[in-house]
């Protein structure tokens, strides 16, 4: 779900479904999309081949350099009435343009990778929820940060272990190594440390959710 400009006055909220088919047989992808179109007929749609760079840059204009913002995420599995109520409460309180709630439906090839094979913090969750907001005016910091904090507390009721660092803004509220350790869990953090000790023992790459060698 995403909020357009009109959502500031409560007049309108958009629901956007985005999906990707990766494969050489475009027709196969269209067949799968047709199933989705029948289940949820869209008011508007765009479906076409796109290269990775265009996909990654498709919303850059919405978030110009110098933007202020937040980004939170949580993994969960049960899409029950309680989860729906929590998601709709958060989405219903969206404070205006530039703020949105995304629900990523997982499974498939993603979930078939054994949990211990990668450092990703949670491959068994069925859904990943992200909440984000961007603005330019310093005077909006308090109001929008308060919304982010209220929503984060509500999201924790859904949550399982782990966070996805690409869906988490770099807001250092405690030592970053402690935060990274909590994201990945002790065992996976130790695995990442062994990689770090081999390839970056001097910790050159540290302006991130850092793993300390």
C-alpha positions, 0 to 999 in steps of 0.5 A, a space after each residue: 500500500 502506498 499513499 499519494 499526495 491526496 492522502 494527506 487530507 484522507 481523501 484517497 489511498 492507493 494499493 499498488 501490487 508490484 511483481 517481477 518474473 525473471 526468466 527467458 520465456 516472457 510468455 510464461 511470465 505473462 501467463 502468471 501475471 494473467 492469474 494475478 490480473 483475474 484475481 485482482 483486476 487493476 485500475 491501471 497497469 504497466 507490464 513490460 520487460 525492464 532491465 535491472 538498472 531501470 528497475 532500481 532507478 524507477 523511483 529515484 525522482 521521488 527521493 531527491 538528494 538531501 531528503 530526510 526519512 526513516 525506514 523500518 521492517 519486520 518479518 512475520 508469517 501469520 497473516 491473521 486478523 490481528 496482523 491485518 488490523 495492525 497493518 491497516 492501523 499503520 496504513 490508515 495513519 499514514 501522514 502524507 505524501 512520501 510515506 508508504 507501507 509495503 508487504 513483500 510476499 516471500 516463499 518460492 525459490 527464496 525459501 528453498 535456500 537452506 537457512 544456514 547457507 547464507 547470512 540472511 536473517 530469516 528465510 522462513 518468514 512468509 511476509 516482510 513488511 516495510 514502512 518508510 517515509 521521506 520529506 525535505 522540511 526540517 520542521 517535519 522531523 518531530 511529527 514524522 519521526 513520532 509516527 515511525 516510532 509508534 508504527 515500529 512498536 506496533 510492528 514488533 507485535 507481528 515480528 519474528 527474528 531478524 531485520 533486512 538491513 537494506 530496509 533499515 535506515 542508518 539511525 545509530 541509536 546504540 553501538 552499531 556492532 550490537 545492532 548488527 549482532 542482534 539483526 543476524 543473531 549470534 551464530 550468523 554474526 560469527 560466520 560473517 566475522 570469519 568472512 570479514 577477518 579474511 577479506 577485510 581484517 582492517 575494517 575498511 568497509 565500515 560505513 554500514 551495519 558493520 561486522 567488526 572483525 
